[in-house]
Amino acid sequence: MNTKTKYLGLELTSPIIVGSCGLTADVDKMEQMEKAGAGAVILKSVFEEQIIHDIKRNTHVVAPTDNYGDSYEYIAQHVADDSLEKHFSMIREAKRRLTIPVIGSINCFSYENWLTYAMKFQEAGCDALELNMAILPYETSLSADDVERTFTQIINTLRKSIDIPISIKVGTYFTDMAKQMQQLSWMGIQGMTLFNKTVQVDIDIEHETMLNAGYLSNPEDIYNTLRWVAILSRKLRCDLSASTGVYSSDDVVKMLLAGATTVQVVSCLYRDGIDKLRELNQGLNEWMSRKGYDNLKDFRGKLSVMPAEKASIAMRTQFMKYFAEIQ
């Protein structure tokens, strides 16, 4: 079976790629991923928050005027550059040792650093760049227009400044998901990832503190992504990568049938190990052989929502008595 595909203009031997995570911060592990059949790897995100944390930890200050006075900016920049250099050194090593595409990932909150980090990723040799752009609109002063403006400004700036392909990774917090994703795809980006895994919160009632509810996705998380991949795959002018809740080769097939160009896996690798990639690829090949498909294009998007379709299961959010056969 031929499972080769193109994603972000890059040649991939498999549509199954490893999403951004702690595992892709280690070149030895990335080599294992390549040997196990990963089509590409997306590096662990560089978070601007982490750089700020490193600056505070290394300077032992909270406010710029503490201890260092006017020299704080110089020292802070030195710490930031040193922190980033470790990451970019890892990228250069990965490019030397891997033959599959190496895709960078960044998450920033200040406008200027989106551009600064993106250019450094390109200089380090990344084949493409995924912009981790999930925005939680928790401020009452933040409108849908503000969020849209943030996306368009960042994308426009980076498209003019770097030459490598750009993909955006988004969350589910949009009031007009279909319209907004379509408009973003018209801006010249090469790809879009649905969806960013949101860290949920819980409350410890004994200590009366708020805490994280877990970092890994669950198998049932696939359904929301599956719905939106099916709805959007024919509406976007860019590649579509499906993420969150993919644990089996059946899940990979479902995403491809819905119209995904590639399928990202992370949580199942933490749970089952990097060799899980072999199982996923083998399962995909076996399904294609059983169904008589020679290439991914023979079935990709077969179950995506057609533009004129109005009553697809993918677009139904509530049970209806007739269709649910509830008496």
C-alpha positions in Angstrom: 0.0 0.0 0.0 1.2 3.5 -0.8 0.7 5.8 2.3 2.8 8.6 1.0 1.3 12.1 1.2 2.1 15.7 1.0 1.7 18.0 4.0 2.6 21.7 4.0 4.3 21.0 0.6 6.5 18.4 2.3 6.9 14.8 1.2 5.8 12.3 3.9 6.0 8.6 3.8 3.0 8.3 6.2 0.1 10.6 7.1 0.8 9.7 10.8 2.9 12.4 12.4 4.0 13.0 16.0 2.5 16.2 17.4 4.2 18.7 19.6 5.1 17.3 23.0 7.8 16.5 25.4 8.8 13.4 23.4 9.8 15.6 20.5 12.3 17.6 22.6 14.7 14.6 22.5 16.6 13.8 19.2 17.1 10.1 20.2 13.4 9.7 20.7 12.7 11.4 17.4 15.0 8.9 15.6 13.0 6.1 17.2 9.8 7.8 15.8 11.3 7.9 12.3 12.3 4.2 12.5 8.8 3.3 13.8 7.2 5.0 10.8 6.4 8.6 11.7 5.8 10.7 8.6 7.1 13.9 10.4 7.7 15.3 13.8 6.5 18.5 15.3 8.9 19.8 17.9 8.0 20.6 21.5 6.6 24.1 21.5 8.8 27.0 22.6 6.5 28.9 25.0 7.3 32.6 25.5 6.1 32.1 29.1 8.9 29.6 29.7 11.5 32.0 28.4 10.1 34.6 30.8 10.2 32.0 33.6 13.9 31.3 32.8 14.7 35.0 32.9 13.1 35.4 36.3 14.8 32.2 37.7 18.2 33.1 36.4 18.1 36.8 37.5 16.2 36.1 40.7 14.1 39.2 40.2 10.4 39.9 39.5 10.5 43.5 38.5 13.1 44.9 36.0 14.4 47.4 38.4 15.2 44.9 41.1 19.0 44.5 41.7 20.0 45.2 38.1 18.6 48.6 37.2 19.3 49.7 33.7 21.3 46.5 32.9 18.3 44.3 33.3 17.2 44.4 29.7 20.7 43.3 28.5 20.9 40.5 31.1 17.3 39.3 30.4 18.1 39.2 26.6 21.2 37.2 27.3 19.2 34.7 29.4 16.5 34.4 26.7 19.0 33.9 23.9 20.8 31.2 25.9 17.5 29.4 26.6 16.5 29.6 23.0 19.9 28.5 21.7 19.5 25.1 23.6 16.3 24.5 21.6 17.8 25.6 18.3 20.9 23.5 18.8 18.5 20.5 19.2 16.8 21.5 16.0 20.1 21.5 14.1 21.0 18.1 15.5 17.6 16.7 14.5 18.0 18.0 11.0 21.4 16.3 10.8 20.1 12.9 12.0 16.6 12.7 10.7 15.4 12.3 7.1 11.7 13.0 7.8 10.4 16.6 8.0 11.1 18.5 11.3 8.4 21.1 12.0 8.9 23.8 14.6 6.3 25.0 17.1 5.9 28.3 18.9 3.4 29.8 21.3 3.8 33.5 22.2 1.7 36.2 23.8 3.6 39.3 22.7 3.3 40.3 19.1 7.0 41.0 18.5 8.2 37.6 19.7 6.0 35.7 17.2 8.2 37.2 14.5 11.5 36.9 16.5 11.0 33.2 17.3 9.7 32.3 13.8 12.8 33.8 12.1 15.0 31.9 14.5 13.2 28.6 13.7 13.8 29.2 10.0 17.4 29.9 10.6 17.8 26.7 12.6 16.7 24.7 9.6 13.1 23.7 10.4 11.1 22.5 7.3 7.9 24.3 8.4 6.5 26.1 11.4 3.3 25.3 13.4 1.9 28.4 15.2 0.4 27.2 18.5 -2.4 29.8 18.5 -5.0 28.6 20.9 -6.5 31.6 22.6 -8.8 31.3 25.6 -11.0 34.4 25.6 -11.4 34.8 29.3 -11.2 38.6 29.4 -14.6 40.2 29.2 -13.0 43.0 27.3 -11.9 40.6 24.5 -14.3 40.3 21.6 -14.5 37.9 18.7 -13.2 40.7 16.5 -10.2 41.1 18.8 -9.3 37.4 18.5 -9.7 37.5 14.7 -7.5 40.6 14.5 -4.8 38.9 16.6 -4.8 35.9 14.2 -4.7 37.9 11.1 -1.9 40.3 12.3 0.4 37.4 13.3 -0.2 35.4 10.2 0.2 38.4 7.8 3.5 39.4 9.5 5.0 35.9 9.5 4.0 35.2 5.9 5.9 38.4 4.8 8.9 37.6 6.9 9.7 33.9 6.6 9.9 31.5 3.7 9.1 28.1 5.3 5.5 26.8 5.2 3.2 28.0 8.0 0.5 26.0 9.8 -1.7 27.2 12.6 -2.9 25.1 15.5 -6.2 26.3 16.9 -8.5 25.6 19.9 -12.3 25.3 19.9 -13.0 28.8 21.3 -14.7 30.4 18.3 -18.2 31.7 18.0 -18.1 31.2 14.2 -15.8 28.3 13.8 -16.5 27.4 10.2 -16.4 31.0 8.9 -13.3 32.0 10.9 -11.3 28.9 9.9 -12.2 29.3 6.2 -11.1 33.0 6.3 -7.8 32.1 8.0 -7.2 29.4 5.3 -7.5 32.1 2.7 -4.6 34.1 4.1 -1.9 32.0 2.5 -1.2 29.6 5.3 -0.3 26.0 4.2 -2.0 24.1 7.0 -4.3 24.1 10.0 -4.4 21.7 13.0 -7.6 20.8 14.8 -7.4 21.0 17.8 -5.0 22.2 20.4 -5.3 19.9 23.5 -6.8 22.1 26.3 -5.5 21.4 29.8 -8.6 21.0 31.9 -8.9 22.2 35.5 -10.1 20.5 38.7 -10.5 21.5 42.3 -9.0 19.7 45.3 -11.8 20.2 47.9 -9.7 19.1 50.8 -6.9 21.6 50.2 -9.3 24.1 48.4 -6.9 24.6 45.5 -7.3 24.5 41.8 -5.2 22.0 39.9 -4.7 20.5 36.4 -7.1 17.7 35.6 -4.7 15.9 33.3 -2.5 16.5 30.3 -3.3 13.5 28.0 -6.3 13.3 25.8 -8.9 10.5 26.1 -10.1 8.2 23.3 -13.5 9.9 23.4 -12.0 13.3 22.7 -11.7 12.2 19.0 -15.3 12.9 18.3 -15.3 16.7 18.3 -12.2 16.8 16.1 -13.7 14.2 13.8 -16.9 16.3 13.4 -15.0 19.5 12.5 -12.5 17.8 10.2 -15.5 16.4 8.3 -17.2 19.8 8.2 -14.1 21.9 7.3 -12.0 19.7 5.0 -13.8 20.8 1.8 -14.1 24.4 2.9 -10.4 25.2 3.6 -7.7 26.3 1.1 -5.0 24.6 3.1 -4.0 21.2 4.4 -5.8 19.9 7.5 -4.2 18.0 10.3 -6.3 16.2 12.9 -5.2 16.0 16.5 -6.6 14.9 19.9 -8.0 11.6 20.9 -6.3 9.4 18.3 -5.4 6.1 19.9 -5.8 3.4 17.3 -5.4 2.7 13.6 -9.2 2.8 13.3 -9.0 6.4 14.6 -6.4 7.3 11.9 -8.7 5.8 9.2 -11.7 7.8 10.5 -9.8 11.1 10.4 -8.6 10.4 6.8 -12.1 9.4 5.7 -13.3 12.7 7.2 -10.8 14.6 5.1 -7.6 15.1 7.2 -4.4 15.4 5.3 -2.4 14.1 8.3 -3.2 12.7 11.7 -1.2 13.8 14.8 -0.6 11.4 17.7 0.8 12.2 21.2 -1.1 10.8 24.1 -1.1 7.2 22.7 2.7 7.4 22.5 2.9 8.4 26.2 0.6 5.5 27.1 1.8 2.8 24.8 5.3 3.8 23.8 6.9 5.1 20.5 6.5 1.7 18.9 2.8 2.4 18.8 3.6 4.1 15.5 4.4 0.8 13.9 1.0 -0.6 15.0 -0.9 2.5 13.7 0.9 2.3 10.3 0.4 -1.5 10.1 -3.3 -1.1 10.9 -3.8 1.6 8.3 -2.1 -0.6 5.6 -4.1 -3.6 6.6 -7.4 -1.6 6.3 -6.4 -0.2 2.9 -5.6 -3.7 1.7 -8.8 -5.1 2.9 -10.8 -2.3 1.3 -8.9 -2.4 -2.0 -7.4 1.1 -1.7 -4.0 1.5 -3.2 -3.4 5.2 -2.2 -4.6 7.6 0.5 -6.3 9.8 -2.2 -8.6 6.9 -3.1 -10.5 7.3 0.2 -9.4 10.6 1.8 -12.4 12.8 2.4 -14.9 10.2 1.3 -17.0 11.0 4.3 -16.4 14.7 4.5 -19.4 17.1 4.4 -20.2 18.2 0.9 -20.6 22.0 0.5 -24.4 21.8 -0.2 -25.1 19.2 2.5 -27.5 20.4 5.1 -28.5 17.4 7.1 -25.3 15.5 7.7 -24.8 13.7 11.0 -21.7 15.8 11.4 -23.8 18.9 11.7 -26.4 17.6 14.1 -25.7 18.5 17.8 -28.9 17.2 19.4 -30.8 14.0 19.2 -34.0 14.0 17.2 -36.8 11.6 18.0 -37.2 10.4 14.5 -33.5 9.8 13.8 -32.7 8.4 17.2 -35.7 6.0 17.0 -36.8 7.0 20.5 -40.4 5.9 21.0 
